[in-house]
Amino acid sequence: MTPSDDLEQIPNIDPFSGDWQGNGTDSAGNEFAFVAKVGHLGDNKYRVLILDKLDTLRKPIHIMDGVLENNQFPHNADEGLYEGGGTLSEDTFEGYYKGPIDGTYKMWRIKQEACDTAPDKEC
């Protein structure tokens, strides 16, 4: 058994943490795309960083904080400027926000493929 085999046997016990990609539409009809990093803060609390791309040093576009209970995630964003909520269903999340502009969005979990380190494979 290799170390990567060991990792494949560890279940993902956190239902929300990880990298996500998504898109949505605001109340003015503008469509947008984004990526998100979701981090577990303890006690069912999560922080979602909305970014233009995952590997960036730029400030997040939005920061959402909330509590996940029964697959529902009510949240506020940008220090209370926006309020919203959504529903987690396996590897998708559908949500809405209300504030200076309202909108809806959907996110999909980005699944990381294991890298085969054999000499004839590229990662």
Summary of the structure (lengths in Angstrom):
residues: 123
radius of gyration: 16.5
end to end distance: 20.8
largest distance: 54.1
contacts: 297
relative contact order: 0.19
helix: 5%
strand: 50%
